[in-house]
């Protein structure tokens, strides 16, 4: 699970990790919880919990089909959100939790530079999201990286070293 605030790089990192694992001969996939929300419920972010449950089902199906790595990207910054994702598995897969930290200022810069973004391009939306993060309540992560000043390649390399070996 790759998590972090808006524009921390979680989706890009998850997709690049899956691609790197495939290049190394492993069967790998990546799932973006935000895309699951959009595919299933449009912009109904109030129902993101349903998207987490659906994501668990997709990942479980992939594991059952022999996929070795499923990298899930999503803003699951609380124990409850993490547990909700894990409860969706009949058999708990080995899980590694990665937190990508980013400062509010850097997050706003990255979001504004991303042509794919719509609502999260607005600095007020990003700031409001940050106000709701209680960093002291974020679960302990297996890998915790401050991405400020790092390239995506550097972040992917750091995570890949610990996850893929």
C-alpha positions in Angstrom: 0.0 0.0 0.0 1.4 3.3 -1.1 -0.2 6.2 0.7 0.3 9.9 1.3 -1.4 13.2 0.9 -2.4 14.9 -2.3 0.5 15.1 -4.9 2.9 13.0 -2.8 3.5 10.7 -5.8 1.7 7.7 -4.5 -0.1 6.7 -7.8 2.9 7.3 -10.0 5.2 5.4 -7.5 2.7 2.4 -7.3 2.5 2.2 -11.1 6.2 2.5 -11.6 6.9 -0.2 -8.9 4.5 -2.5 -10.7 6.3 -1.9 -14.0 9.7 -2.4 -12.4 8.6 -5.7 -10.9 7.3 -6.8 -14.3 10.6 -5.9 -15.9 12.3 -8.1 -13.3 10.1 -11.0 -14.3 7.5 -10.8 -11.5 3.7 -10.7 -12.1 2.7 -7.4 -10.8 -0.3 -4.9 -10.9 -1.1 -1.5 -9.6 -4.5 -0.2 -8.4 -5.3 3.5 -7.8 -8.2 3.8 -5.3 -9.0 7.2 -6.7 -9.6 5.6 -10.1 -11.8 3.0 -8.5 -13.9 5.8 -7.0 -14.3 7.5 -10.4 -15.0 4.2 -12.3 -17.7 3.1 -9.9 -19.1 6.2 -8.3 -18.1 9.2 -10.4 -17.0 11.9 -8.0 -18.9 10.6 -5.0 -15.9 10.8 -2.6 -18.2 10.3 0.4 -18.3 6.6 -0.6 -14.5 6.1 -0.8 -14.9 3.4 1.8 -16.8 1.3 -0.8 -13.9 1.9 -3.2 -11.4 0.5 -0.6 -13.6 -2.7 -0.3 -13.7 -3.1 -4.1 -10.0 -2.5 -4.3 -9.4 -5.4 -1.8 -11.6 -7.6 -4.0 -9.6 -6.7 -7.1 -6.3 -7.3 -5.3 -7.5 -10.6 -3.9 -8.5 -11.8 -7.4 -5.1 -10.8 -8.7 -3.3 -12.7 -6.0 -5.5 -15.8 -6.6 -4.5 -15.6 -10.3 -0.8 -15.7 -9.4 0.1 -12.1 -9.3 3.0 -11.7 -6.9 2.8 -7.9 -6.2 -0.2 -5.7 -6.1 0.7 -2.0 -5.4 -2.3 -0.1 -4.1 -2.2 3.7 -4.2 -4.6 5.7 -2.0 -4.9 8.2 0.7 -5.4 5.8 3.6 -3.8 7.8 6.3 -5.7 6.4 9.3 -5.8 3.0 11.1 -9.5 2.7 10.2 -8.8 3.3 6.5 -5.9 0.9 6.4 -7.9 -1.8 8.4 -10.9 -1.4 6.0 -8.7 -2.2 3.1 -7.2 -5.2 4.8 -10.5 -6.5 6.1 -11.6 -7.1 2.5 -9.2 -10.0 2.1 -10.3 -13.5 3.0 -6.7 -14.5 3.5 -4.3 -11.7 4.6 -1.5 -11.2 2.1 1.9 -10.0 3.3 1.6 -6.3 3.2 4.1 -3.5 3.2 2.9 0.0 3.9 4.7 2.9 2.3 4.1 6.5 3.4 5.2 9.3 1.0 5.3 12.6 2.9 5.3 15.9 1.2 5.1 19.4 2.5 2.0 21.5 1.8 4.0 23.9 -0.3 5.5 21.2 -2.4 2.1 19.4 -2.7 0.5 22.6 -4.1 3.4 23.1 -6.6 3.2 19.5 -7.8 -0.6 19.6 -8.1 -0.6 22.8 -10.1 2.0 21.4 -12.5 -0.1 18.2 -13.1 -2.3 18.7 -16.2 -4.4 15.7 -15.2 -5.7 17.3 -12.0 -8.9 19.2 -11.7 -10.2 20.0 -8.2 -6.9 19.1 -6.4 -5.2 21.7 -8.6 -6.8 24.4 -6.3 -4.4 25.3 -3.5 -7.4 25.8 -1.2 -8.6 22.2 -1.7 -5.0 20.9 -1.1 -4.7 23.1 2.1 -8.1 21.8 3.3 -7.0 18.2 2.8 -3.8 18.9 4.8 -5.8 20.5 7.7 -7.6 17.1 8.1 -4.4 15.1 8.4 -3.5 14.3 11.9 0.1 13.1 11.5 0.3 11.9 15.1 -2.5 9.5 14.3 -1.0 8.1 11.0 -0.2 4.4 11.5 3.4 3.3 11.7 4.7 2.5 8.2 7.2 0.0 7.0 8.7 2.6 4.7 8.4 6.3 5.4 9.9 8.8 2.9 9.9 12.5 2.8 9.6 13.2 -0.9 10.3 16.9 -0.8 13.3 17.6 -3.1 13.4 14.0 -4.4 12.7 13.0 -8.0 10.1 10.3 -8.7 13.0 8.1 -9.8 14.7 8.5 -6.5 11.5 7.7 -4.6 10.8 4.6 -6.7 14.4 3.4 -6.3 14.2 3.8 -2.5 11.0 1.9 -2.2 11.9 -0.8 -4.8 15.1 -1.6 -2.9 13.1 -2.5 0.2 10.1 -4.1 -1.5 11.6 -5.8 -4.5 15.1 -6.4 -3.3 
